[in-house]
Amino acid sequence: IGILFATQLGLPAGAVLLTAVQILYVNLLTDGLPAIALALEPIELGVMKRRPRRRGEGVFTPTVLRFIGVGGVWSCVMCLGTFLWAMHSGRSFLEAQTMCFVTLVLIQFVKAFNFRSLEESIFKMSPFTNNWLIGANLIGCILLVLIIYLPSLQKPFGTYPLSIEDWVVVVLATLTVFVVLEITKSINRYLSPPGR
């Protein structure tokens, strides 16, 4: 989307929202570590009360597609939103790009906790039942801070040190994804109640 609408987004000629290195970082570390941790997630409570799947039903059920679709679209909106906010508030392109990158990384951490269940609210699940996930996100956060503030890592990753105000905007944008995914879970519970 950033490439298609580069001019409308105010990007300098030839610039992109995220660099190749940043995308690689998100794919390998930000998505990789939590994905491994989610594989170690304990069995969901009440799983035996759910109706059995139909024969031949694929992995991408309507519940899964709703969750992925809504989460993906809203994540895109928030990443673009933080970038545009930064550009229109007088930040440099590099700072706006860093805010977009950090927003995406933090959103992936939030999604990892939300994806523990497609229907059960995160408020009903103890975060301490999967310490691997907590550890994976903690490592990811430490690496993210190093990438942003360590001068030797800023150049290869194309980052800019963010101010407290920048962090507030990024965290608020990230928290909206949490809220949207919780609403999606409520819709999933309504459309696919246990035993139906």
C-alpha positions in Angstrom: 0.0 0.0 0.0 2.9 2.3 0.9 4.4 1.8 -2.5 1.1 2.2 -4.4 0.2 5.4 -2.7 3.7 6.8 -2.1 3.0 10.2 -3.5 -0.3 10.6 -1.6 1.4 9.6 1.6 4.1 12.3 1.2 7.0 9.9 0.7 10.1 11.3 -0.9 10.9 10.0 -4.4 12.0 6.3 -4.2 11.3 6.1 -0.4 9.3 3.3 1.2 7.4 3.0 4.5 9.7 0.1 5.7 13.1 -0.8 4.5 14.0 -4.4 3.4 16.0 -4.9 6.6 13.1 -3.8 8.7 10.7 -6.1 6.9 13.2 -9.0 7.3 13.5 -8.2 11.0 9.7 -8.3 11.4 9.4 -11.6 9.5 12.3 -13.4 11.3 12.4 -12.1 14.8 9.1 -10.3 15.6 7.0 -13.0 14.0 9.3 -15.9 14.5 9.9 -15.9 18.2 6.3 -15.5 19.3 5.2 -18.1 16.7 7.5 -20.7 18.3 6.2 -19.7 21.7 2.6 -20.0 20.6 3.3 -23.6 19.5 3.9 -24.3 23.2 0.6 -22.8 24.3 -1.3 -25.1 26.7 -4.6 -26.6 25.5 -7.5 -24.1 25.7 -10.1 -24.6 28.4 -13.5 -25.8 27.1 -12.1 -27.1 23.8 -14.1 -30.3 24.2 -17.4 -28.4 24.6 -17.1 -27.0 21.0 -18.9 -28.6 18.2 -16.8 -30.9 16.0 -15.5 -29.5 12.7 -17.1 -30.6 9.6 -15.3 -33.2 7.5 -13.1 -31.5 5.0 -13.2 -28.2 6.8 -10.0 -26.4 6.2 -7.7 -24.4 8.5 -9.1 -21.1 7.3 -12.5 -21.2 8.8 -14.8 -18.1 8.9 -13.6 -17.4 12.5 -10.0 -17.5 11.5 -10.5 -15.4 8.4 -12.4 -12.8 10.4 -9.6 -12.6 13.0 -6.8 -12.4 10.4 -8.7 -10.0 8.1 -9.8 -7.5 10.8 -6.4 -7.7 12.5 -4.5 -7.2 9.3 -6.5 -4.3 8.0 -6.5 -2.5 11.3 -2.8 -3.1 11.7 -2.2 -1.5 8.3 -4.4 1.5 9.2 -2.5 2.1 12.5 0.9 1.8 10.9 -0.1 4.2 8.1 -1.7 6.4 10.7 1.4 6.8 12.8 3.5 7.4 9.7 1.1 10.2 8.5 0.8 11.7 11.9 4.6 11.9 12.2 5.0 13.5 8.7 2.2 16.0 9.3 3.5 17.0 12.7 6.9 18.1 11.4 8.9 14.9 12.0 11.6 13.9 9.6 10.9 11.0 7.1 13.3 8.8 9.0 11.5 9.4 12.3 8.1 8.8 10.7 9.5 5.6 9.1 10.8 4.5 12.5 7.5 5.1 14.2 5.8 3.0 11.5 8.3 0.2 12.1 7.9 0.3 15.9 4.1 0.3 15.6 4.2 -2.8 13.4 6.6 -4.6 15.8 4.5 -3.8 18.9 1.3 -4.7 17.1 2.8 -8.2 16.4 3.5 -8.6 20.1 -0.1 -7.7 20.9 -1.4 -10.0 18.3 0.7 -12.9 19.7 -1.1 -12.6 23.0 -4.5 -12.1 21.3 -4.0 -15.1 19.0 -3.7 -17.5 21.9 -7.4 -17.9 21.4 -9.6 -16.9 18.5 -12.7 -16.7 20.7 -11.7 -16.5 24.4 -11.1 -13.0 25.8 -7.5 -12.3 26.8 -8.9 -11.1 30.1 -10.1 -14.6 30.9 -6.6 -16.1 30.2 -3.7 -15.9 32.5 -0.6 -14.4 30.7 1.6 -16.7 32.9 0.3 -20.0 31.4 2.8 -19.5 28.5 6.1 -18.1 29.9 7.7 -18.8 26.5 5.5 -16.2 24.9 6.3 -13.6 27.6 10.0 -14.4 27.1 9.8 -14.1 23.3 8.1 -10.7 23.5 10.5 -9.5 26.2 13.5 -10.4 24.0 11.7 -8.7 21.1 11.2 -5.5 23.1 14.8 -5.4 24.2 16.1 -5.9 20.7 13.7 -3.2 19.4 15.0 -0.7 21.9 18.6 -1.5 21.0 17.9 -1.1 17.3 16.4 2.3 17.9 18.8 3.8 20.4 22.2 2.1 19.7 24.1 4.2 17.2 25.9 1.1 15.7 22.5 -0.5 14.9 20.6 2.7 13.8 22.3 2.9 10.4 21.9 -0.8 9.3 18.3 -0.8 10.4 17.5 2.7 9.2 16.0 3.9 12.6 15.8 7.2 14.4 15.7 7.6 18.3 12.1 8.2 19.2 11.0 10.8 21.8 8.6 10.1 24.6 5.8 11.7 22.6 6.5 9.4 19.7 6.3 6.4 22.0 3.0 7.6 23.4 1.5 7.8 19.9 2.9 4.4 18.9 1.7 2.7 22.1 -1.8 4.2 21.8 -2.0 3.1 18.1 -0.9 -0.4 19.2 -3.5 -0.6 22.0 -6.3 0.1 19.5 -5.4 -3.2 17.8 -5.8 -5.0 21.1 -9.3 -3.4 21.5 -10.3 -4.3 17.9 -9.2 -7.9 18.2 -11.2 -8.3 21.5 -14.3 -7.0 19.7 -13.6 -9.5 16.9 -13.5 -12.3 19.5 -16.9 -11.2 20.8 -18.3 -11.3 17.3 -16.7 -14.8 16.8 -18.3 -16.0 20.1 -21.7 -14.7 18.9 -21.4 -16.2 15.5 -19.9 -19.5 16.6 -21.2 -20.3 20.1 -19.9 -23.5 21.8 -21.9 -26.6 21.0 -23.5 -25.1 17.9 
